[in-house]
Amino acid sequence: MDTNLIGIDAGMRRRQAVLEARLRELLKVSDERDSLEIQPMADPLDQVRQSSDRDVAVETLNQQARSIHEIRVALARIAENNYGRCESCEEQIPAKRLDALPWARLCVTCQSQSETRGQHAALDSAA
């Protein structure tokens, strides 16, 4: 068997294990929603602080939900043998990028173009 293919299989198994571990961690943490509990506060400053804390907790939970989704998509792509290919240009995503961001769906070039388009869209909607 080609030693390059063995290295690819080992890298994919390692990344799959990392993705599964991260998913378990995020699912465990996302169950902790106590910081969203609303309690009446008499002091207006306490109300503001509680509201601010709740906003931060909501954004954290939203980010965790996005991460969970991205990881599940990556695991599905592994199962379908589509993992490691850019969803835009269909080129192979470099191993270094997948090691750093195992749920990456786009190569660096396509990711950069996507972010640039997103920034332009945000500027256009603000105008």
Secondary structure, 3 states (H helix, E strand, C coil): CCHHHHHHHHHHHHHHHHHHHHHHHHHHHHCCCHHHCCCCCCCHHHHHHHHHHHHHHHHHHHHHHHHHHHHHHHHHHHHCCCCCECCCCCCECCHHHHHHCCCCCCCHHHHHHHHHHHHHHHHHHHC
